[in-house]
Amino acid sequence: MNLIVGAFPFFVLPFVLSLILVPICKQIGFKLGIYAIENNRTVHHGKIVRMGGVALFIAFMVAMAVYVKADQTINGILIGGIIVFLGGIIDDIYNLKPLYKLLFEIAGALVALIYGQLYIQTMYLPFGIEISNLFFNFFVSFMWIVGVTNAINLIDGLDGLSSGISFIVTCVIGILGFFLGRRDICIMALILAGSTLGFLPYNFHPASIFMGDCGALFLGYMLACMGLLGFKTAAIVTLAFPIIMLFIPISDTLMAIIRRKLQGKKISEADRGHLHHTLMFKLGLGHRNTVIVLYIVTFLFGISAIIMYFDEIAGLILFIILLIGFEIFIEKTGMINEGFHPLTSLCQKFFSKKD
């Protein structure tokens, strides 16, 4: 009970701020004409403001200023977050080219890694293998931040999807941070969770406002940085926690890259082949049900990460079961390619030999 009471302020202040600020951002967005553009990929209709991420960002920053005495690492994360947010809001207003938007993400990541010293320092692999190479670990950390930042942005295709998944992942990071004895991670996670949940009621289907790139990129960046903050010097199993928690956005991003390459498209060229599109259109789940299904799947992957902290084998078994189910789904729905079905083909050969 004391723990809940102690955590309460860190969550409530950003939640209330976000809840109050979203309608204000909506009115400002209408006056400035910052709407989500309808095209052949979008599933929304009408003029919907796409700067809700401003409310989320302000709520988070204010709460961080109130509750957190920042050191150099936290300052590096926050400064990098401001840079990424600015790139997102400029894109929401002026529709930046993907390369220019990427430059903001790279700049934000470099600030966190160089000034904040956030990069993985030592990586411990199985069989006693230890990697302390500065350049390799820095590169892995850099790719992690930029990759996760884009992954959260890419799944922001349905009402409440990106914000809801980010909220679930943030809660899991906070729980693991508590078990690791990391008060800084717990507080940051509570603040980010409160900021996100305050925005979610306006964003859940049918959404009255979108978070825009400013919100999605900022959320992705913060999740990536909190993952590194907790696990930057750890064994490979511990480093797997952030990957497991963010499995849905990460796998969706990787599949999008492979799919577009196979189709001869640019990696930055958007399509309707994402996981949420497949559930919504191919399987006919509809908007709200698709989002709820992805919430549940994200929650299950998060649970597997928590279980793995206490029991590596049990957590790994659950993760493998989820992974196999996910792989079968990909192959059956042709998300990567209609001819891509290695696991189902292997199973068919195995059972045909037995017969």
Summary of the structure (lengths in Angstrom):
residues: 355
radius of gyration: 20.2
end to end distance: 58.6
largest distance: 68.9
contacts: 1234
relative contact order: 0.12
helix: 74%
strand: 3%
